[in-house]
């Protein structure tokens, strides 16, 4: 269903949409190339809408349910348009899929000699200079790391791209990777002795020459914040910008458009300062004494923040975070600044010795600026908190990305968005300085650094994902992203959920929040997994739930030699999913129960019978005590809204939809969803949340659940 900001009739399809229709028809090139291809009306509707938006240089928001084929629905019109295209994704996995599979296939099928480029953040590439330094680091010579270092050395000699995703045999969590990749903090830029052969620079040059460039949201927003990753140079030359997995835009954007200062940042700087000083300027400054004093200042600062449970965020609405001793905290912040200033003074005298010292001095200045920022009260447009559950982390974040999107991205599309067009009609300036990337208003609280860029002309903006909201206007996504006035399109999944899936909500479960509830979830999951021979994914809303349910499941299934319980954190996400997909067909011959939280609620794609049961421990309500949640709630209530109806329920609905979406990934999948939260049956809002699951049939009781599980099990025996 299409939703438009006005009641005016939609114009006729563009010529580009007609080309797209032929491409996706039952008699088009795709059908001729693939005998199993069939025309999907939902995919065609989306592709035509995208084509029209590109042809008319308009913005469009599209929610495309699982199975619609949204990737081809936006790539085909983008490629056929003949315009330069930038595609941004939330995950590196989708980035790699687009670049290595989808784009080569479509450009080959269409016969389009388009140049393609993949651009990631600098930490995704091997750094030749850091590799050189790592060879001298005693850490790499530890016995348990020698094999990994050998593989990295082999990779360095053979790779053309330097993309670390191509490195095999080294765990993504290996301590070696930070040693051989660079960050914005330690990169020497053009002063690096390897700058001519730098893999990051080569990737950026390829991106500037390409017709289609694939990036990720992290890089996009990081570039908006600091103008250093190449996207800012690239964007003014692009006509069409497509955000896939757009549901993550607000979270990622607020992260990068805010400010952070952590004890880890300071200690990393301290370690680099000591190593560089002792190696290149021994005896020219008291490096060990400076390092010792700074480390002590960090230790006192960390102690001033106190110790708290994992995930705790302390409110910070006044001069200091709540619950801390004002004198101790302010003294620790002052001491940290003084020690950083002493270090900076020492580095001032070393600048002529080499680029390493120049960059270290810049890092010291940046850290001092951040300390000063957090020693002053927070602005009204932002929210601030202290994360003291592990490393000390100070965070200041905008409440959403709406203003940045409207003022920096969509200004060139004023004619396509009524509200922006009205702003032009009221006499606001229209010169070059009023165009995107030329905003004269300082934004120190968001850390945005302005730089003059070419004037942005009107372009097409496409925002798409499988989950963007619970109503026709997709307000969960459009409101915080500043897209309220942008046309929206919802395309339903082609899957027959009434036939393929069922949902069961236990009526007699203990109330959520206690250990009894977590044990009840685990016991039901264990009993169900026995029937299915594994094939079970348990999604928890908290890390506490992850640990409690995981331990209970292992107790319950300890004597089931045919089942193994996998826990998030015990291996990399990629390795856990690979093992889960194998199930009982793998070398171990054991069915799998995977217990996970956080990132596993989305991006997990296990089609087929390897996954037939998804268990969600409870409704994923946002934590009301979280400072960011509190700030958004207060703003909504100041504006006369109802926080529970307009914020908490939509957030919960979208998260529930994402978790449930792990179950059915193809037209032949079948499975059961268990939600261990009786509030769905007891509260008035229960039906509103259940509606986001679509036409999934409901199982009235445990007997019906048993029957459904046994029917699934029979398919394995057939």
C-alpha positions, 0 to 999 in steps of 0.5 A: 500500500502506498502512502502519500503526503497529499491526496493528489493523484499519482503521476504516470509511471516514468520511462525508467519504470517501464524499463524496470517492468520489462526487466522483472516481468515473467518474460524479461531477461531475469526469467530467461536467465533463470528457469525458476524465476517468477514474477512477484507483484510486490517486487515489481511495485517496489521497483517501479516506485523506486524507478519513479523516485530516481527519475524525478529526483525524489525521496521515497521510504519503502518497507519491503517484507521478507521475501519481496526481493528488495535488493533487486527491486532497488538495484535494477532501476538504479543501474538502468537509470544511468545515474551515479549511485551510492548504496549504504548498508548497515552490515558489512555482510550485506556490503560484501553480498552486494559487491561480490554477488548481486552487482556483478550478476545484474551488471552482467545480465544487463550488459552494463559496463559499470565500474563498481567499488566497495568502500569501508572504514579504515579499520576494515583494511590492512595497514602496512605501517601498523603491520610494520610496527606490529612485527616489533611488538612482543605480543605477536610472538606469543605462541598462541598468536604466531599462527595468526600472525603468519596468516596475516603476513601471507595475506599482506603479500597476496592481497590487492584490496587489503580488505580484512574480510578476505583474511581466512584463518584468523578469528574476527575477535583476535587481538592481532587485528587492532595491531595491523589495522588503523583508526582515525586516532593512529592513522598518519594520513599523507605523512605515512611512509606507506601512503602511496600504497595505502589500501584505504587510499586505493579504495577511496580512489577507486570509489571516486572513479566508480559508477556504483559505490557500496558503503555502510551506514557507519562510514556514512555518518562518521564521514558526516561527523569528521569529513575524513573517510571519502564519502563527503567527497563522493556524495556531491557527485552522486545522483541516487543514494540508497539506504538498505537496512535503513531501520538502523539509521537513527541508532547509528547516526546518533552514535556518530553525530555525538561525542564520546570519551572513554578510559580506553581511548585515553589508555590507547593513546597512552600506550601509543605515546609511550611506545613511540617515545621510547622507540623514536625519541628515547631520552628526549622526554620523560616518557615513562614518567608521563605515561605513569602519571597519565595512567594514574589519572585514568585510574583515579577517574575510573574509580570516581565513576564507581562500579556498576552492573553490566549495561548500567547508564548513569543519568547526567542532567547536571554538572556531574553524573547522578550518584557520584561524589561531586568533589571526587568526580570533578577532581578526577576530571581536572586531574585527567585534563592536567596530565593530558596537557603535560603530555601534549607539552612534551609532544609539542617539542617532538613534532619535527621528529616525524609524523608519529609525534604530530599525530600523537599531539593532535590526539592529545589535543582532541582528548583535552577538548573532549574532557573540557566538553564533558566538564561543562553542562550538556546542551538542551538538544542532546542527552548525556550519560555515563557508562561505568559498567566496564571501561569508563565511557562518557557519551553525549548524543543527539536525541535523533538524526531528524535535523541533520537529515533534513538540513544536510541531506534533503535540502536539495529535494525541497520541491519533492518534500512539501514542508521543505518547499514551504520553507523556501516560499517564506523568504529563506535564502536560496544561495549556495550557502544554504545548500547541504554541506554549507550550513554556517551554523556551528554544531560543537555539541555534535562534533560536526566539522564543516568543510566547503563542498560542491553545491548539492543538486536535487537527487533521489533518496531511497530508504528501505528495510524489511522493518520500518514501523507498525503503521502505514506512515511508518512513523517509527522510522520516518519521525526520528529520521526527519522523513515525515513528509516523504512518500512511503510504500509498504510491500507485504511479504509474499510468504503464506504465514498462516500456513507456514508459521504458528505462534504460542503465548503461554498463559500461566508463565511467571511474570517477566523480570524474575528468575522463575520466568527465565527458568520457565522459558528455558524449560519450555525451550528445552522440551520443544528442542527435544521434539525437534532435535534442536533447530531452536533459536532463543532470543533474550532481551537482556544479557542476564536472561542470556546467561540464566536461560543458557545455563538452565538449558545446559542443565536440562539438556545435559543428558541429551547427547544429540543436542548442544547448546550454543551461547552468544559470546563463546565464539564469533557470531559468524562461527555460531551461525555456521555451526547452527546451520549445520545442525545434526548434519555437521561433523559433530552430529548434534542438533543445536539450540542457540541462545543469543541477544542483541545483534542476533535479533536481526541479520540472522538468515537461516532458511530451511529446516535448520531453524524451526523454532524461535523462542523470545523470552519476553516483550522487548520494551525499551528500558525506561531508566535508560537516559536516551529513552528517558530524554526521548520520553520527556521530549514527546510528553512536552510536545503533548504526546503519550510516551507509552503509546507513541514511543514504547509500543512502536519500539517494542512492536518493531523489535518483536517483528525483527526477532520473529522475522528470523523464523520464516526466511523462504516460501518453503520454511515452516516453524513455530514462534514462542513468546514467553510473555503472558502480557500479550494475552492479558493487556489491552496493547497485546493485540496491537503487538500481535498484529505486527506478526501478520497472519501467523496462526495462534496456538491456543494451548500447550497441547496445540503447541505439542501437535505443531512441534510433532508435525514439524518433527515428522517432516524430518523423518519423511 
